[in-house]
């Protein structure tokens, strides 16, 4: 392990790592993201971000980030209100049939669960769980 100098003075409460991307959340509810990820970074960022960069999207929405989870090519964010947002390569289902799912490159976080009082999130390579 090595110290990441650019976040050394932040009060980090949560950290998540995917195959090539890392993210952290501060006690103030701010989210930082860095690493390589095709379509995993918000649209104002390149696919390679060498140093942690604050994701301003959530603060602009009035959201406080509690947790983050990272899959192979997607990021999922849990807010203080228990809502879940996602971005990256997302499988968007148009019906209950998995065969009718399509992959969408979503580079602006999209609200995927609202008002369900979610307490915990986790990602696998190609899936997400919310409890």
C-alpha positions in Angstrom: 0.0 0.0 0.0 1.0 3.6 -0.6 -0.3 6.8 0.7 -2.2 8.9 -1.9 -0.8 12.4 -1.3 -3.7 14.3 -2.9 -6.2 12.9 -0.4 -4.0 12.6 2.6 -5.7 15.5 4.4 -9.3 14.3 3.7 -11.3 12.5 6.4 -12.1 9.3 4.3 -14.8 7.1 5.7 -15.4 4.7 2.7 -13.2 3.3 0.0 -14.0 1.0 -2.9 -11.9 -0.6 -5.6 -12.7 -2.2 -8.9 -10.3 -3.9 -11.3 -8.8 -0.6 -12.4 -10.7 2.2 -10.6 -10.7 3.4 -7.0 -13.1 5.7 -5.2 -13.4 7.1 -1.8 -16.1 9.0 0.2 -15.3 11.6 2.9 -17.2 12.2 6.1 -18.6 15.3 4.5 -20.2 13.1 1.8 -17.9 14.0 -1.0 -16.9 11.4 -3.6 -13.5 11.1 -5.3 -12.7 8.8 -8.2 -9.5 7.8 -10.1 -8.1 5.1 -12.3 -8.7 3.7 -15.8 -12.2 2.9 -16.9 -13.7 3.1 -20.3 -17.0 4.9 -19.9 -16.8 4.6 -16.1 -15.8 8.2 -15.4 -18.4 11.0 -15.7 -18.5 12.8 -19.0 -16.4 15.7 -17.9 -13.5 13.3 -17.2 -11.2 11.3 -19.5 -11.0 7.5 -19.4 -7.8 7.7 -17.4 -7.6 9.8 -14.3 -4.2 9.4 -12.5 -5.1 11.4 -9.3 -8.2 11.4 -7.2 -10.8 13.8 -8.6 -13.8 15.1 -6.8 -17.1 14.2 -8.4 -19.1 17.4 -8.1 -22.3 15.9 -9.5 -23.8 14.8 -6.2 -23.2 18.0 -4.3 -24.8 19.9 -7.2 -27.9 17.7 -6.8 -27.9 18.4 -3.0 -27.0 14.8 -2.3 -24.6 13.5 0.4 -22.7 10.4 -0.6 -22.6 7.6 2.0 -21.1 4.7 0.1 -19.7 3.7 -3.3 -19.3 0.3 -5.0 -17.5 -0.5 -8.2 -18.0 -3.3 -10.7 -16.1 -4.2 -13.8 -17.3 -1.2 -15.7 -19.9 0.6 -13.5 -20.0 2.6 -10.4 -22.9 2.7 -7.9 -23.4 5.4 -5.3 -25.6 5.3 -2.2 -26.7 8.7 -0.8 -27.6 9.7 2.7 -31.3 9.5 1.8 -31.0 5.9 0.8 -31.2 6.5 -2.9 -29.0 4.7 -5.4 -27.3 6.2 -8.4 -25.2 4.5 -11.1 -23.0 5.3 -14.1 -20.7 3.5 -16.4 -21.8 0.6 -18.6 -25.3 -0.2 -17.4 -27.6 -2.9 -18.5 -30.9 -1.3 -19.0 -33.9 -3.7 -19.0 -36.9 -2.8 -21.0 -39.0 -5.7 -19.6 -38.6 -8.6 -17.2 -36.9 -10.6 -19.9 -33.1 -10.5 -19.6 -32.9 -11.0 -23.4 -34.4 -7.5 -23.8 -31.6 -5.8 -21.9 -29.3 -3.4 -23.6 -25.9 -2.0 -22.5 -25.9 1.8 -22.3 -22.8 3.9 -21.6 -24.1 6.2 -18.9 -21.5 8.9 -18.1 -23.7 11.1 -16.0 -25.0 9.4 -12.8 -28.5 8.1 -13.2 -30.9 7.7 -10.3 -31.9 4.0 -10.3 -33.5 3.5 -6.9 -35.4 6.2 -5.0 -37.4 6.1 -1.8 -36.7 2.5 -0.9 -34.5 3.4 2.1 -31.5 1.4 0.9 -28.8 0.8 3.6 -26.0 -1.0 1.8 -24.7 -1.5 -1.8 -22.3 -3.9 -3.4 -21.1 -4.6 -6.9 -19.8 -7.8 -8.5 -18.2 -7.8 -11.9 -21.4 -7.4 -13.8 -24.1 -6.9 -11.1 -25.2 -4.7 -8.3 -27.0 -5.5 -5.0 -28.8 -3.1 -2.8 -30.1 -4.0 0.7 
